[in-house]
Amino acid sequence: MSILKSLVTIFVLGIFLTPRYSESAISCSVVLSDLQPCVSYLTSGSGQPPETCCDGVRSLDAATTTSADKKAACQCIKSVANSVTVKPELAKALASNCNASLPVDASSTVDCNTVG
């Protein structure tokens, strides 16, 4: 009887002590904070993006590790891109010009369901 009691105790403790992993998405405020230095470049710039912009792009790239993060970042970027007119060629090339691999360009036409 004492062995059964010990096994039950171990099982119950295991349930409560097992870490819970959840896929929480990045917040839009983090996405906006990272990409804010890119706004003037994307709307009226040319050539290579400024280093402050690329720092933000690389930071966002590092922060979007899960599928949920990528979809959330995409939705945030898309919603902002709907209210700001960006140069499409700069938006499409932003990540590669910053040596990053964001899952989405800064465009209002991207399909966020395909991201992740």
C-alpha positions in Angstrom: 0.0 0.0 0.0 2.8 2.4 0.7 4.3 1.9 -2.8 1.0 2.8 -4.4 0.7 5.8 -2.2 4.3 6.9 -3.2 3.5 6.4 -6.9 0.3 8.5 -6.6 2.2 11.2 -4.8 5.0 11.3 -7.5 2.4 11.4 -10.2 0.5 14.3 -8.7 3.6 16.2 -8.0 4.7 15.6 -11.6 1.5 17.1 -12.9 2.0 20.3 -10.9 5.7 20.7 -11.4 5.8 20.0 -15.1 6.5 23.3 -17.0 3.6 24.6 -19.1 4.6 25.8 -22.5 2.3 27.9 -24.5 2.7 29.6 -27.8 2.1 33.3 -26.9 2.3 35.8 -29.7 4.5 38.9 -29.8 2.6 42.1 -29.0 1.9 44.7 -31.6 3.6 47.3 -29.4 6.8 45.4 -29.6 6.5 45.1 -33.4 5.8 48.9 -33.7 8.6 49.8 -31.4 11.1 47.7 -33.4 9.9 49.1 -36.8 9.3 52.7 -35.8 12.8 53.8 -37.0 11.9 52.5 -40.5 8.7 54.6 -41.1 10.3 57.6 -42.7 12.6 55.4 -44.8 9.7 53.3 -46.0 7.5 56.2 -46.8 10.0 58.7 -48.4 13.5 57.1 -48.4 15.7 55.5 -50.9 18.8 53.4 -51.1 19.8 51.5 -48.0 17.8 51.7 -44.8 19.4 53.6 -41.8 21.2 51.5 -39.3 18.7 52.3 -36.5 16.0 50.8 -38.8 18.0 47.7 -39.4 18.7 47.3 -35.7 14.9 47.2 -35.2 14.3 44.8 -38.1 17.0 42.4 -36.7 15.5 42.8 -33.2 12.0 41.9 -34.6 13.5 39.0 -36.5 15.1 37.6 -33.3 11.8 38.1 -31.4 9.5 36.3 -33.9 10.5 32.7 -33.3 7.2 30.9 -33.3 4.4 30.7 -35.8 2.1 32.7 -33.5 4.8 35.4 -33.3 5.1 35.6 -37.1 1.4 35.7 -37.6 0.9 38.4 -35.0 3.8 40.5 -36.3 2.3 40.1 -39.8 -1.2 41.3 -38.7 0.4 44.3 -36.9 2.5 45.3 -39.8 -0.4 44.9 -42.2 -2.7 47.0 -40.1 -0.1 49.8 -39.9 0.7 49.5 -43.6 -3.0 50.1 -44.3 -2.8 53.6 -42.8 0.7 54.6 -44.1 1.7 54.7 -47.7 5.0 52.9 -48.1 7.1 52.5 -51.1 6.5 48.9 -52.1 10.0 48.2 -53.4 11.5 49.4 -50.1 9.0 47.4 -48.1 9.8 44.2 -50.0 13.5 44.6 -49.7 13.7 45.8 -46.1 14.5 42.5 -44.4 17.1 41.5 -47.0 18.7 45.0 -47.0 19.1 44.6 -43.2 20.4 41.1 -43.4 17.4 39.7 -41.6 14.8 37.2 -42.5 11.4 38.6 -41.5 8.5 36.4 -42.5 6.6 39.3 -44.1 7.3 42.5 -46.0 5.9 45.8 -44.7 2.9 45.7 -47.0 -0.8 46.1 -46.7 -1.4 43.3 -49.2 0.4 40.4 -47.5 -1.6 37.3 -46.6 -0.9 36.7 -43.0 -2.6 33.2 -43.1 0.4 32.0 -45.1 3.0 33.3 -42.6 4.5 31.0 -40.0 
